[in-house]
Amino acid sequence: MLVRPAARTDLPALGRLGALLMRVHHDFDRQRFLAPGDDPARGYAWFLGEQMSHPDSVVLVAEQEGRVIGYVYAGVEPLSWKELRDEAGFVHDLVVDPEARGAGAGSALLEAAVDWLRARGLPRVVLWTAERNAGAQRLFERSQFRRTMIEMTREL
């Protein structure tokens, strides 16, 4: 398996994986998470393509036998009075194809993103995970992340 920066030619695979991420989260809580809509793969490919051009963001892919099996999207977030947080790295997305899970792609992508953020001198990395995503939470805990906040939602 190879972890490398995403290329424009990866956008169809990134869109497919981003759409998977959207569907999974929407299935967790249809009121909280954005509905995938008619063509989430196209929308997510566009979004990640835009993020690839920002110097404070990174999109990395895990490739196995020439096929993209996962990606991580991370970036530098400035000091936030709203979140009571100093400047930090933020892992926005981490997704691996279901059939490729369990072989280390998630850990490799996460550590590559952490290395990218560390190289920028950031003091910490923050991420959010869906409350019902126990598998992701186990991965993050194995990677030395600790629980610091709980998001709560109330419908109006």
Buried (B, 14 or more C-beta within 10 A) or exposed (E): BEBEEBEEEBBEBBBBBBBBBBBBBBEEEEEEBEEBEEEBBBBBBBBBBEBBEEEEBBBBBBBBEEEBBBBBBBBBBEEEEEEEBEBBBBBBBBBBBEEBBEBEBBBBBBBBBBEBBBEEEBEBBBBEBBBEBEEBBEBBEEBEBEEEEEEEEEEE
